Each structure stands twice: as structure tokens, then as C-alpha cells.
């Protein structure tokens, strides 16, 4: 899953969970049943999970191009920059 796919999944998950929460509340309120409300919301959570958790092809439209390992071996790794940091001594 690419970065844009992750963003899409996050937005889709938030929209679906809030929507199913509102629908579940209204359904439970209209019918006067707490159990119906919970079952409606649980069905929405399962539906949202099935839609967002698997790595569907629609979430991988902009794949990242990684370097080939043979290309990476040709160039040495950069050395970390050394700074002249000195430890401060504490005087008592």
C-alpha cells in the first residue's frame, strides 16, 4: 500500500465509522433497542474492516520506486557528520 492509499484508507475508515455510528444511534433510538444499535454499529465496523484492512489494488495506484540492490552497492554510504561537541563538565 502506498502513501496515497494509506491516506485514502484513513479517510474512508473515519467517514464510514462516523456514518455507521450515526445510523446505529438513529436506528437504536427509533426502535428503542440498545441491542439493535450495537449490532448495527458492529456490522458497520466489520464492513469497514473488510473494506480498509486488506491491501486492495485500488490502494496501490502510486507505488514507490525502490532502488535496485545492485545500484546501491555501487555507491558507498555517506559517513555521519562529526561535530566538535564537547561534554560539559559540571562544577560543584
C-alpha positions as CSV (number, residue, x, y, z in Angstrom):
1,X,0.0,0.0,0.0
2,X,1.4,3.4,-1.0
3,X,1.2,6.7,0.9
4,X,-1.8,8.0,-1.0
5,X,-3.5,4.6,-0.5
6,X,-2.9,4.9,3.3
7,X,-4.4,8.4,3.3
8,X,-7.4,7.2,1.3
9,X,-7.9,4.3,3.7
10,X,-7.6,6.5,6.8
11,X,-10.2,9.0,5.4
12,X,-12.6,6.2,4.3
13,X,-12.3,4.5,7.7
14,X,-13.2,7.7,9.6
15,X,-16.1,8.5,7.3
16,X,-17.6,5.0,7.4
17,X,-17.2,4.6,11.2
18,X,-18.8,8.0,11.9
19,X,-21.6,7.3,9.4
20,X,-22.3,3.9,10.8
21,X,-22.3,5.4,14.3
22,X,-24.9,8.0,13.4
23,X,-27.0,5.4,11.6
24,X,-26.7,2.9,14.5
25,X,-27.7,5.6,17.0
26,X,-30.7,6.7,15.0
27,X,-31.8,3.1,14.4
28,X,-31.4,2.3,18.1
29,X,-33.3,5.4,19.1
30,X,-36.1,4.9,16.7
31,X,-36.6,1.3,17.7
32,X,-35.8,1.8,21.3
33,X,-33.3,-1.0,21.3
34,X,-29.8,-0.8,22.6
35,X,-29.0,-4.2,21.2
36,X,-30.1,-3.2,17.7
37,X,-27.9,-0.1,18.0
38,X,-24.9,-2.2,19.0
39,X,-25.5,-4.8,16.3
40,X,-25.9,-2.1,13.6
41,X,-22.6,-0.5,14.7
42,X,-20.8,-3.8,14.9
43,X,-21.9,-4.6,11.4
44,X,-20.6,-1.3,10.3
45,X,-17.2,-1.9,12.0
46,X,-17.0,-5.3,10.3
47,X,-17.9,-3.8,6.9
48,X,-15.3,-1.0,7.4
49,X,-12.6,-3.5,8.4
50,X,-13.3,-5.7,5.3
51,X,-13.1,-2.6,3.1
52,X,-10.0,-1.0,4.7
53,X,-7.7,-3.7,6.2
54,X,-6.9,-5.8,3.1
55,X,-4.4,-4.4,0.7
56,X,-6.8,-3.9,-2.2
57,X,-5.3,-2.9,-5.6
58,X,-7.1,0.4,-5.5
59,X,-4.9,1.4,-2.6
60,X,-1.7,0.8,-4.6
61,X,-2.1,3.2,-7.5
62,X,1.1,5.2,-6.9
63,X,3.7,2.6,-6.0
64,X,7.1,3.7,-4.7
65,X,10.1,3.0,-6.9
66,X,12.8,1.5,-4.8
67,X,16.5,1.3,-5.8
68,X,17.8,-2.0,-7.1
69,X,20.3,-3.5,-4.5
70,X,23.0,-3.7,-7.2
71,X,22.8,0.0,-7.8
72,X,23.0,0.7,-4.0
73,X,26.2,-1.4,-3.7
74,X,28.0,0.8,-6.3
75,X,27.9,3.9,-4.1
76,X,29.4,4.0,-0.6
77,X,27.3,5.0,2.3
78,X,27.9,8.6,3.5
79,X,29.8,8.9,6.7
80,X,28.0,10.6,9.6
81,X,28.9,14.2,10.1
82,X,31.2,14.7,13.1
83,X,30.6,17.7,15.1
84,X,33.0,19.1,17.7
85,X,30.7,18.6,20.6
86,X,32.3,18.6,23.9
87,X,30.8,17.3,27.1
88,X,30.0,19.9,29.5
89,X,31.6,19.4,32.9
90,X,29.5,20.2,35.9
91,X,31.4,22.0,38.7
92,X,30.3,21.9,42.2
